[in-house]
């Protein structure tokens, strides 16, 4: 087990981008079988630049090959899960840039991760952060979790699956309301709307993951 974990971290280190890692990874749980990925740029409320998405996909790929890992959990460091996409990065893109980058295809790779995955939301979960959460098999949230697709407020729409996935979670009527207004859902409202399956405090995220493995895997 120890050797396997050392090999895992060696591979992750080799993948660390030149700009510095924005996602930490810990092997947690009593049986060391949970990969805890943490968006780790609290200064920016864990914004999702193209580099962060690339790093997330790379680390998911490494974890997927590790047979000792049974579950992946994604959370955020600080007072936010993620504020969403890096708008300052996006404003410089031309139409041709966006076409070549193919954002939906890159983000779609996250949803194709084959091992069970849980999004553990603490604090703000906006825009692209919410869209990534909806790509996971289950979403849990702390009492401070807040969900929103606020793209409408800057004259655009959720561009990476939010307009398709949210109606599947909450139904067409509420989904349209949230997408067209950018309104927020509190943790209690998200639970009632079935966006999240349970309210869990951050200190209990790992215990929830262990229980999930025991009952479902």
C-alpha positions as CSV (number, residue, x, y, z in Angstrom):
1,X,0.0,0.0,0.0
2,X,2.8,2.4,1.0
3,X,4.7,1.7,-2.2
4,X,1.6,2.1,-4.3
5,X,1.0,5.5,-2.7
6,X,4.6,6.6,-3.2
7,X,4.3,5.7,-6.9
8,X,1.0,7.6,-7.2
9,X,2.6,10.8,-5.7
10,X,5.7,10.4,-7.9
11,X,3.5,10.4,-11.0
12,X,1.5,13.3,-9.7
13,X,4.7,15.3,-9.1
14,X,5.8,14.7,-12.6
15,X,2.5,16.1,-13.9
16,X,2.7,19.2,-11.7
17,X,2.3,22.2,-14.1
18,X,4.9,24.9,-14.3
19,X,2.5,27.5,-12.9
20,X,2.2,25.5,-9.6
21,X,-0.4,23.1,-8.5
22,X,-3.8,24.4,-7.7
23,X,-5.3,21.1,-6.7
24,X,-4.0,19.1,-3.7
25,X,-4.5,15.3,-3.4
26,X,-4.6,13.3,-0.2
27,X,-5.1,9.5,0.3
28,X,-7.5,9.3,3.2
29,X,-9.8,7.0,5.0
30,X,-9.2,4.1,7.4
31,X,-8.3,1.8,4.6
32,X,-6.4,4.5,2.5
33,X,-8.9,4.0,-0.3
34,X,-10.3,7.5,-0.8
35,X,-8.6,10.1,-3.0
36,X,-9.5,13.5,-1.7
37,X,-8.9,16.2,-4.3
38,X,-9.1,19.7,-3.1
39,X,-9.3,22.9,-5.2
40,X,-6.5,24.8,-3.5
41,X,-6.5,28.4,-4.5
42,X,-8.6,30.1,-1.8
43,X,-7.3,33.5,-2.6
44,X,-9.3,33.4,-5.9
45,X,-12.1,31.4,-4.4
46,X,-10.8,28.4,-6.3
47,X,-11.5,29.8,-9.8
48,X,-11.4,27.3,-12.6
49,X,-8.9,28.4,-15.2
50,X,-8.1,26.2,-18.2
51,X,-4.9,25.1,-16.3
52,X,-6.9,24.0,-13.3
53,X,-9.3,22.0,-15.4
54,X,-6.3,20.4,-17.1
55,X,-4.7,19.6,-13.8
56,X,-8.0,18.1,-12.5
57,X,-8.3,15.8,-15.5
58,X,-4.7,14.7,-15.2
59,X,-5.0,13.9,-11.5
60,X,-8.3,12.0,-12.1
61,X,-6.5,10.0,-14.8
62,X,-3.7,9.0,-12.4
63,X,-6.1,8.1,-9.6
64,X,-8.2,6.0,-12.0
65,X,-5.2,3.8,-12.6
66,X,-4.6,3.2,-8.9
67,X,-6.4,0.0,-8.0
68,X,-6.3,0.8,-4.3
69,X,-8.5,3.8,-4.7
70,X,-12.2,3.0,-4.5
71,X,-13.7,6.5,-4.3
72,X,-12.8,10.1,-5.2
73,X,-14.0,13.1,-3.4
74,X,-13.7,16.7,-4.7
75,X,-13.9,19.7,-2.3
76,X,-12.5,23.2,-2.0
77,X,-10.1,24.9,0.3
78,X,-11.3,28.0,2.1
79,X,-14.8,29.6,2.0
80,X,-15.7,28.4,-1.5
81,X,-15.9,25.1,-3.4
82,X,-15.4,27.2,-6.5
83,X,-16.5,30.6,-7.8
84,X,-16.6,29.2,-11.3
85,X,-14.6,29.8,-14.5
86,X,-11.8,32.3,-14.7
87,X,-13.6,35.2,-16.4
88,X,-10.4,37.3,-16.6
89,X,-8.9,34.5,-18.6
90,X,-11.9,34.1,-20.8
91,X,-12.3,37.7,-21.9
92,X,-9.1,37.5,-24.0
93,X,-10.3,34.5,-26.0
94,X,-11.4,35.0,-29.6
95,X,-14.1,32.9,-31.3
96,X,-11.3,30.8,-32.9
97,X,-9.6,30.3,-29.6
98,X,-12.7,29.0,-28.0
99,X,-13.4,26.7,-31.0
100,X,-9.9,25.2,-30.9
101,X,-10.0,24.7,-27.1
102,X,-13.4,22.9,-27.2
103,X,-14.3,23.6,-23.6
104,X,-17.2,21.2,-23.4
105,X,-15.1,18.3,-24.6
106,X,-12.4,19.0,-22.0
107,X,-14.9,19.2,-19.2
108,X,-16.7,16.2,-20.5
109,X,-13.6,14.1,-19.6
110,X,-14.4,14.7,-15.9
111,X,-17.8,13.1,-16.2
112,X,-16.2,10.1,-17.9
113,X,-14.1,9.2,-14.8
114,X,-15.1,5.6,-14.1
115,X,-14.6,5.3,-10.3
116,X,-17.4,6.5,-7.9
117,X,-17.0,10.2,-7.3
118,X,-18.6,12.6,-4.8
119,X,-18.6,16.4,-4.9
120,X,-18.3,17.6,-1.3
121,X,-19.3,21.3,-1.4
122,X,-18.3,23.8,1.2
123,X,-19.3,27.4,0.7
124,X,-19.9,29.0,-2.7
125,X,-20.5,26.6,-5.6
126,X,-21.1,28.9,-8.6
127,X,-21.0,28.6,-12.4
128,X,-18.4,26.1,-13.6
129,X,-18.0,24.9,-10.1
130,X,-21.6,23.9,-9.9
131,X,-21.4,22.3,-13.4
132,X,-18.4,20.2,-12.3
133,X,-20.3,19.1,-9.2
134,X,-23.2,17.9,-11.4
135,X,-20.8,15.7,-13.3
136,X,-20.1,13.7,-10.2
137,X,-22.2,10.7,-9.1
138,X,-23.3,12.4,-5.9
139,X,-23.3,15.9,-4.3
140,X,-23.2,16.6,-0.6
141,X,-23.0,20.0,0.9
142,X,-22.2,21.7,4.2
143,X,-24.6,24.1,5.9
144,X,-22.7,27.0,4.3
145,X,-23.0,25.6,0.8
146,X,-24.6,28.0,-1.7
147,X,-25.3,27.0,-5.3
148,X,-25.8,29.2,-8.4
149,X,-25.5,29.4,-12.1
150,X,-25.0,33.2,-12.4
151,X,-23.8,33.4,-16.0
152,X,-26.9,35.2,-17.0
153,X,-25.7,38.2,-15.0
154,X,-22.8,38.7,-17.4
155,X,-24.8,38.0,-20.5
156,X,-24.0,34.4,-21.2
157,X,-25.2,30.9,-20.2
158,X,-23.7,27.9,-18.5
159,X,-21.5,26.5,-21.2
160,X,-20.3,23.1,-19.9
161,X,-23.4,21.1,-19.4
162,X,-25.3,23.1,-16.8
163,X,-28.3,23.7,-19.0
164,X,-28.7,19.9,-19.5
165,X,-27.7,18.5,-16.1
166,X,-29.7,20.9,-13.8
167,X,-33.1,20.1,-15.3
168,X,-32.3,16.4,-14.7
169,X,-31.7,17.2,-11.1
170,X,-34.5,19.6,-10.2
171,X,-36.9,19.5,-13.1
172,X,-37.4,21.9,-16.0
173,X,-39.3,24.7,-14.2
174,X,-36.9,25.3,-11.3
175,X,-33.9,24.8,-13.6
176,X,-35.2,27.5,-16.0
177,X,-35.8,29.8,-13.1
178,X,-32.3,29.4,-11.7
179,X,-30.6,29.6,-15.1
180,X,-32.5,32.7,-16.2
181,X,-32.2,34.6,-13.0
182,X,-28.9,33.5,-11.6
183,X,-30.6,33.1,-8.2
184,X,-28.9,31.2,-5.4
185,X,-29.9,28.0,-3.5
186,X,-28.9,27.6,0.2
187,X,-27.9,24.2,1.4
188,X,-31.4,23.6,2.8
189,X,-33.0,24.7,-0.5
190,X,-30.5,22.6,-2.5
191,X,-31.5,19.6,-0.3
192,X,-35.2,20.2,-0.9
193,X,-34.6,20.6,-4.6
194,X,-32.5,17.3,-4.7
195,X,-29.4,19.1,-5.9
196,X,-27.6,17.5,-2.9
197,X,-28.4,14.2,-1.3
198,X,-27.4,15.2,2.3
199,X,-26.1,18.1,4.4
200,X,-22.7,17.1,5.8
201,X,-20.2,19.3,7.6
202,X,-16.6,19.4,6.2
203,X,-15.1,17.6,9.2
204,X,-17.4,14.7,8.3
205,X,-16.8,14.5,4.6
206,X,-14.3,11.6,4.9
207,X,-16.6,9.6,7.2
208,X,-19.4,10.1,4.7
209,X,-17.1,8.7,2.0
210,X,-16.2,5.7,4.1
211,X,-19.9,5.0,4.7
212,X,-20.6,5.4,1.0
213,X,-18.0,2.8,0.1
214,X,-19.3,0.4,2.8
215,X,-22.9,0.7,1.6
216,X,-22.5,1.1,-2.1
217,X,-19.2,-0.3,-3.4
